[in-house]
Amino acid sequence: MIKKIVIVGGGTAGWLAANHLGKRFLGSETVVKLIESANIPTIGVGEGTVPMMRQTLEYFGIDEGEFVKECNVAFKQGISFENWMAPQAGKTHRYYHPFDFFSSELGLVTAWLNDNSGIHFADFVGFQSTLCDHNLAPKLITQPQFDGAASYAYHLDAGAFSELLKNNAINNLGVIHHYNELSEVALDNDGAISHLVTDAGVETADLYIDCTGFRSLLLGTAMKTPFVAKGDVLFADKALAVQIPYADNEQIPSYTRSTAQTAGWIWDIGLYSRKGIGHVYSSNHTSETQAYAELENYLGTNLDSLNVRSIDMKVGYRSKAWSKNCVALGLSQGFVEPLEATGLLVFDVTAKMLADTLPTSTMAFDTVAKHFNNTVTNMWNKVIDFIKLHYCISDRCDSQFWLDNRSPESIPDSLQEKLELWKYKVPTNYDFGGKFDVFDIDNYLYVLYGMSYPTSVDSNLISPAELKRMSDIIGTIKYQQKQARELAIDNKSLLEKIHQFGLAKQ
């Protein structure tokens, strides 16, 4: 029987793990304890999420209205990618990756590929891009918590979110919390962790969770589990981050802006009361001075009076996420640039998977760990493929950064094979075999055809009946777009109502 689990490190990853494990063992004899240093700040810039976070918060028993108010939340319905392709007719290229799915109607892709009207892909297959275009909210104040007219996620204050998760874990899920300084990770003769030494004394457990960030003090430093670097695929390894206020009467977008630059891209995330903006870039392709200048140019303001944080990013993952009696979650496990809110997504998925698959006895650790490691490694590689997709199918050739990203030598074989296949057929579910792929067919379709990937299809192979069915669906989508404009309220107005009235549970 597992009697005690100790999580080392707080932050978003640590408290996500605490909530998942606390929920799993609530009411049992298993103790879940989190220890963290009071003197080590968290990175705290993971401010974008994906729709899975709604399910997670509901599962934890967190009130969505309180979450919105306490974590400076704004609703997010997708990402606007700007400048990821060369300008067209002098205009900046732009496309949406919204959250609503449509893959059950793959005929829409073929219909779009044969359409000559110039309609953007996301506009052709759904109505959510219309909501984004007009800063409209994905739900109404009358709709229940975690439910909406369109799929949605959140922009949030990472520090406040960690505090909310902390309070929920301690007050509602029975997690024990101590501020302790870790001084030693002691190993036994087999290389497993025998105990921890802290300023409060010796700490023992059946399972140790490493949430100590990039330092990976348990799995990496003490247990010497190798790090698999992926900087040869994803070049961005640094970021500059800053928080700025809204201008007077500025609307709150219901999407993340991702604007490509000479050697990276800039995130622009609108929270309820401020914006979080950062420049992710490759230090091998540009200098910090130039990256700083591009960030200033994007903002149209001098940054010298603001607190601009410089962040080093270690791109890759541990060769094993679970070794003996230690599991790494969060940055201790792995990291890639936050282009599609990858950080919180993978942290949440792997923490839930650990809680759901953890055996009742330590005797089964090695067996379960093997399956866990295979799944996590595959997950990271699939995430890396998806992030690389955004770069390698670009037609930009204005800097060495973009040329290197388009070079076949930097593209994983797994992605190259799919891209070659998709030149001749539309992607289908059969191309995505992993049940735990965090980015699936819909995600790929939005990026591929948002960036005008050249798939060749023969319209003569489409039956008249299928053409009629697709025409009817397209008519329905146009009606939904019109209804969305008429019925939805703007993101800012909805958030103001929630701050005043909260959200109904039912």
FENGILIN-V747651 format. One record per residue. N is the residue number from 1. OMEGA is omega in radians with two decimals (* if undefined). NEAR is the number of other C-alpha atoms within 8 Angstrom. D_FIRST is the distance of its C-alpha to the first C-alpha in Angstrom with 1 decimal. Layout:
n	omega	near	d_first
N	OMEGA	NEAR	D_FIRST
N	OMEGA	NEAR	D_FIRST
This chain:
n	omega	near	d_first
1	3.05	5	0.0
2	-3.09	10	3.8
3	-3.05	9	6.0
4	3.05	11	9.2
5	3.11	14	11.4
6	3.05	13	15.0
7	-3.14	15	17.8
8	-3.12	13	20.9
9	3.13	13	24.1
10	-3.08	13	25.4
11	-3.09	10	28.1
12	-3.11	13	27.8
13	-3.13	14	25.1
14	-3.10	15	22.9
15	2.95	13	23.4
16	3.11	12	23.1
17	-3.13	13	19.6
18	3.13	15	18.8
19	3.13	14	20.2
20	-3.14	12	18.4
21	3.08	12	14.9
22	3.10	13	16.0
23	-3.12	9	17.3
24	-3.01	8	14.2
25	3.13	11	12.0
26	3.12	8	15.0
27	3.13	4	14.8
28	3.11	5	11.0
29	-3.13	6	9.4
30	3.13	9	8.4
31	3.03	10	11.4
32	-3.06	15	13.5
33	3.06	13	16.4
34	3.04	15	19.5
35	-3.14	13	21.9
36	3.07	11	25.3
37	3.07	10	28.7
38	-2.99	7	31.4
39	-3.11	4	34.0
40	-3.14	5	33.1
41	3.06	4	34.5
42	3.14	5	32.9
43	2.91	5	35.0
44	3.07	10	35.2
45	3.10	8	37.6
46	-2.97	10	35.3
47	3.11	11	37.3
48	3.14	11	37.4
49	3.05	12	34.9
50	-3.02	10	34.9
51	3.12	11	34.6
52	-3.12	8	30.8
53	3.07	12	30.5
54	3.12	9	31.9
55	-3.12	9	29.1
56	-3.13	9	26.5
57	3.11	11	28.3
58	3.12	11	28.6
59	3.12	7	24.9
60	-3.11	10	24.2
61	-3.12	6	26.7
62	3.12	10	29.3
63	-3.07	10	32.9
64	3.12	11	35.0
65	3.11	11	38.1
66	3.09	9	36.5
67	3.13	11	34.9
68	-3.08	13	38.5
69	-3.03	10	40.0
70	-3.01	10	37.5
71	3.07	12	37.1
72	-2.95	12	40.7
73	2.87	14	39.9
74	-3.10	16	42.4
75	-3.14	13	41.9
76	-3.12	13	41.8
77	3.13	16	42.9
78	-3.09	12	43.0
79	3.00	12	44.6
80	3.12	12	48.3
81	-3.05	13	49.0
82	3.08	13	52.3
83	3.13	12	54.3
84	2.99	13	51.9
85	3.10	11	54.9
86	3.12	10	58.5
87	3.11	9	60.7
88	-3.11	7	62.5
89	3.10	4	66.1
90	-3.11	5	65.6
91	3.08	6	62.6
92	3.11	9	59.1
93	-3.12	11	56.8
94	3.01	11	54.1
95	3.13	11	51.5
96	2.85	12	48.6
97	-3.13	13	45.0
98	-3.06	11	44.2
99	-3.12	10	41.0
100	-3.10	8	42.4
101	3.11	5	41.8
102	-2.96	9	44.6
103	3.06	7	43.4
104	3.12	4	43.9
105	-3.09	6	47.6
106	3.05	9	48.0
107	3.09	8	51.7
108	3.13	10	52.1
109	3.11	9	51.5
110	3.12	11	54.3
111	3.13	9	56.5
112	-3.14	9	56.0
113	3.12	8	56.7
114	-3.11	8	60.0
115	-3.10	7	60.9
116	-3.05	4	63.6
117	-3.13	4	63.5
118	3.11	5	61.5
119	3.10	6	58.8
120	-3.05	8	55.6
121	-3.10	10	52.8
122	3.09	15	50.5
123	-3.08	11	53.5
124	-2.98	11	54.3
125	-3.11	11	50.9
126	-3.08	11	49.8
127	-3.01	13	50.7
128	3.10	14	48.1
129	3.07	11	50.2
130	3.08	11	52.9
131	-3.13	15	50.7
132	-3.12	12	49.9
133	-3.04	7	53.6
134	3.11	8	54.5
135	-3.11	12	51.6
136	-3.09	14	50.6
137	-3.14	14	47.3
138	-3.09	14	44.9
139	3.06	10	44.7
140	-3.14	11	46.7
141	-3.12	9	46.0
142	-3.13	6	46.1
143	-3.10	11	43.2
144	3.09	11	39.7
145	3.06	11	37.0
146	3.12	8	35.7
147	-3.13	7	38.5
148	3.05	11	41.7
149	3.09	7	44.8
150	3.10	9	43.5
151	-3.12	10	40.2
152	3.01	13	39.4
153	-3.05	13	37.2
154	2.75	14	37.8
155	-3.04	14	39.4
156	3.03	13	37.7
157	-3.02	13	37.7
158	3.13	12	34.6
159	3.12	9	34.5
160	3.12	11	34.8
161	3.09	12	32.2
162	3.14	12	29.7
163	3.09	8	30.6
164	3.11	11	30.2
165	3.11	12	26.7
166	-3.11	10	25.9
167	3.14	9	27.3
168	-3.13	12	25.5
169	-3.09	14	22.1
170	-3.00	11	22.7
171	-3.03	8	24.8
172	-3.05	7	23.3
173	2.98	11	19.7
174	-3.14	10	18.5
175	3.10	14	18.2
176	-3.08	9	19.1
177	3.05	8	22.0
178	2.95	8	23.8
179	3.14	8	26.8
180	3.07	11	26.2
181	3.13	10	28.1
182	-3.14	10	26.1
183	-3.11	8	28.1
184	2.98	7	26.0
185	-3.07	12	23.1
186	3.14	10	22.4
187	3.04	12	21.2
188	-3.07	8	20.2
189	3.14	5	22.3
190	3.14	5	20.5
191	3.05	8	21.1
192	3.11	12	17.7
193	3.10	12	17.5
194	3.10	8	17.1
195	3.01	11	18.1
196	3.02	13	20.5
197	3.13	13	23.7
198	3.11	12	25.2
199	3.08	8	28.1
200	3.14	7	25.8
201	-3.09	6	24.3
202	3.13	8	21.2
203	3.11	8	18.2
204	3.14	8	14.9
205	3.02	10	11.7
206	-3.14	10	8.9
207	3.13	11	11.2
208	3.13	13	14.8
209	-3.10	12	17.1
210	3.05	16	20.8
211	-3.05	16	23.2
212	3.05	13	26.0
213	-3.10	9	28.6
214	-3.11	7	30.9
215	-3.13	8	30.2
216	-3.00	15	26.7
217	-3.11	10	26.1
218	-3.03	11	22.6
219	-3.08	16	22.7
220	-3.02	14	26.5
221	-3.06	10	28.0
222	-3.05	10	25.4
223	3.03	10	23.8
224	3.04	7	27.2
225	-3.03	11	26.1
226	3.06	8	29.5
227	3.13	9	31.0
228	-3.09	8	32.8
229	-3.13	9	35.9
230	3.12	8	37.7
231	3.09	10	40.7
232	3.11	7	42.9
233	3.11	11	42.1
234	-2.95	11	41.7
235	-3.06	9	44.2
236	-3.07	12	43.5
237	3.12	14	41.9
238	3.08	12	43.2
239	2.96	12	43.7
240	-3.06	13	45.9
241	-3.12	13	44.6
242	3.06	11	46.6
243	-3.12	10	46.6
244	3.10	8	49.9
245	3.01	7	51.2
246	2.96	9	52.7
247	3.13	5	56.5
248	3.08	4	58.3
249	3.11	5	57.8
250	3.10	6	55.6
251	3.08	7	53.5
252	-3.14	11	49.8
253	3.08	11	49.1
254	3.09	16	46.3
255	3.01	13	45.4
256	3.00	14	44.7
257	3.07	12	47.6
258	-3.02	13	47.2
259	-3.09	11	50.5
260	-3.14	12	50.9
261	-3.09	9	52.8
262	-3.09	9	54.4
263	3.14	12	51.2
264	-3.12	12	48.4
265	-3.13	12	48.1
266	3.03	14	47.9
267	3.13	14	45.4
268	-3.00	11	46.8
269	3.14	13	44.4
270	3.01	14	45.8
271	-3.10	14	43.8
272	-3.02	10	45.2
273	-3.14	7	47.1
274	3.04	10	47.3
275	2.99	12	46.8
276	-3.06	15	44.6
277	-3.14	12	46.4
278	3.12	12	45.6
279	3.06	14	47.1
280	-3.06	14	44.8
281	3.10	14	46.8
282	-3.13	13	47.0
283	3.08	10	48.1
284	-3.09	6	49.6
285	3.11	8	51.9
286	3.11	10	53.0
287	3.08	8	53.1
288	3.11	7	51.4
289	3.13	6	54.9
290	3.11	8	55.7
291	3.09	12	52.3
292	-3.13	10	53.1
293	3.13	8	56.6
294	3.08	9	55.3
295	3.08	11	52.9
296	-3.14	11	55.9
297	3.11	8	58.0
298	-3.09	6	55.4
299	-3.10	6	55.3
300	-3.12	6	59.0
301	3.08	6	58.6
302	-3.05	6	58.4
303	-3.02	8	54.9
304	-3.12	5	55.9
305	-3.10	5	55.5
306	3.14	6	52.0
307	3.12	8	48.6
308	-3.12	9	48.0
309	3.04	7	44.7
310	-3.03	8	44.5
311	3.02	8	41.1
312	-3.09	7	40.2
313	3.14	11	38.0
314	-2.98	9	36.0
315	-3.14	13	36.1
316	-3.09	12	33.5
317	3.08	12	29.8
318	-3.13	13	27.4
319	2.99	9	27.4
320	3.05	9	23.6
321	-3.12	13	21.8
322	3.08	12	18.4
323	-3.14	12	18.6
324	-3.11	9	15.8
325	-3.13	11	13.5
326	3.08	14	16.2
327	3.07	12	17.5
328	3.05	13	21.0
329	3.14	17	22.2
330	-3.08	14	25.7
331	3.07	12	28.5
332	-3.11	16	26.2
333	-3.10	11	25.5
334	-3.12	12	29.1
335	2.87	12	32.2
336	-3.11	12	35.4
337	-2.98	11	38.3
338	-3.03	8	37.8
339	-3.13	8	40.4
340	-3.09	6	38.5
341	-3.05	11	36.1
342	-3.04	11	33.7
343	-3.10	12	31.8
344	-3.14	12	30.2
345	-3.11	13	29.9
346	3.10	10	27.8
347	-3.11	12	25.7
348	-3.11	13	25.0
349	-3.07	8	24.4
350	3.08	10	22.0
351	3.10	13	20.0
352	3.14	11	19.8
353	3.10	8	19.0
354	-3.12	9	16.0
355	-3.08	10	14.7
356	-3.03	7	15.6
357	-3.10	7	14.3
358	-3.13	7	11.0
359	-3.14	8	8.6
360	-3.11	6	5.3
361	3.08	8	4.5
362	3.14	9	6.7
363	-3.09	5	8.8
364	-3.06	8	10.3
365	-3.06	11	11.4
366	-3.12	9	14.9
367	-3.13	7	15.6
368	-3.13	11	14.8
369	-3.14	11	16.4
370	3.12	9	19.6
371	3.13	8	20.1
372	-3.11	11	19.4
373	3.11	11	21.9
374	-3.13	8	24.4
375	-3.11	9	24.4
376	3.11	10	24.6
377	3.10	11	27.4
378	3.14	8	29.3
379	-3.13	11	29.0
380	-3.14	10	30.5
381	3.09	8	33.2
382	3.08	11	34.1
383	-3.14	12	34.3
384	3.08	11	36.6
385	-3.08	11	38.7
386	3.10	10	39.2
387	3.13	11	40.1
388	3.13	12	42.5
389	-3.10	10	44.2
390	-3.10	10	45.7
391	-2.88	11	47.4
392	3.10	11	48.5
393	3.06	10	50.3
394	3.05	12	52.3
395	3.13	6	56.0
396	3.11	10	56.3
397	-3.02	7	58.1
398	3.09	7	59.3
399	3.14	9	57.1
400	3.10	8	55.5
401	-3.11	11	52.1
402	3.08	15	52.7
403	3.13	11	54.4
404	3.13	8	51.5
405	3.14	12	49.1
406	-3.12	12	51.3
407	3.14	9	51.5
408	-3.13	6	49.8
409	-3.11	5	48.5
410	-3.08	10	46.2
411	3.13	13	44.9
412	3.13	9	41.9
413	-3.10	6	42.9
414	3.13	7	40.5
415	3.12	10	42.4
416	-3.13	10	45.8
417	3.14	8	45.4
418	3.14	9	44.6
419	3.09	8	47.5
420	3.11	8	49.8
421	-3.04	8	48.7
422	2.98	10	49.1
423	-3.00	11	52.7
424	3.08	9	53.6
425	3.09	9	51.2
426	3.08	10	49.4
427	3.07	8	45.6
428	3.13	8	43.7
429	-3.14	7	40.1
430	3.10	5	40.2
431	-3.09	8	40.4
432	-3.00	9	37.0
433	-3.03	6	34.5
434	3.12	5	31.2
435	-3.09	4	29.2
436	3.01	6	27.7
437	-3.08	10	31.1
438	3.02	9	31.4
439	-2.98	10	35.2
440	-2.98	8	36.6
441	-3.12	12	40.0
442	3.12	10	41.4
443	3.13	9	40.6
444	-3.11	10	42.5
445	-3.13	10	45.4
446	-3.13	13	46.0
447	-3.12	11	46.2
448	-3.01	10	48.1
449	2.90	9	50.7
450	3.12	15	50.8
451	3.01	10	51.9
452	3.12	6	54.3
453	-2.99	9	52.7
454	3.03	5	55.4
455	-3.14	10	54.1
456	3.10	7	57.0
457	-3.14	10	57.1
458	-3.11	6	60.0
459	-3.14	7	60.9
460	-3.14	5	63.0
461	-3.13	5	59.8
462	-3.10	8	58.9
463	3.08	7	60.3
464	3.13	6	62.5
465	3.13	6	60.1
466	3.08	9	57.2
467	3.12	9	59.6
468	-3.13	8	60.4
469	3.13	8	56.7
470	3.11	11	56.0
471	3.11	8	59.1
472	3.14	8	57.8
473	3.12	8	54.4
474	3.07	10	56.1
475	3.10	8	58.3
476	3.14	8	55.3
477	3.12	12	53.8
478	3.10	9	57.1
479	3.12	8	57.2
480	3.11	9	53.6
481	3.11	12	54.7
482	3.12	8	57.7
483	-3.13	8	55.6
484	3.11	11	53.1
485	-3.04	11	55.9
486	-2.98	6	57.3
487	-3.05	6	54.3
488	3.03	12	51.8
489	-3.09	9	52.2
490	-3.05	10	51.8
491	-3.10	16	48.5
492	-3.13	11	49.8
493	3.11	8	51.1
494	-3.13	12	47.9
495	3.09	11	45.9
496	3.11	8	48.6
497	3.14	10	48.2
498	3.10	13	44.4
499	3.14	10	44.8
500	-2.98	6	47.3
501	-3.04	6	45.7
502	3.12	9	42.1
503	3.13	12	40.8
504	3.12	8	40.4
505	-3.12	6	36.9
506	*	5	38.6
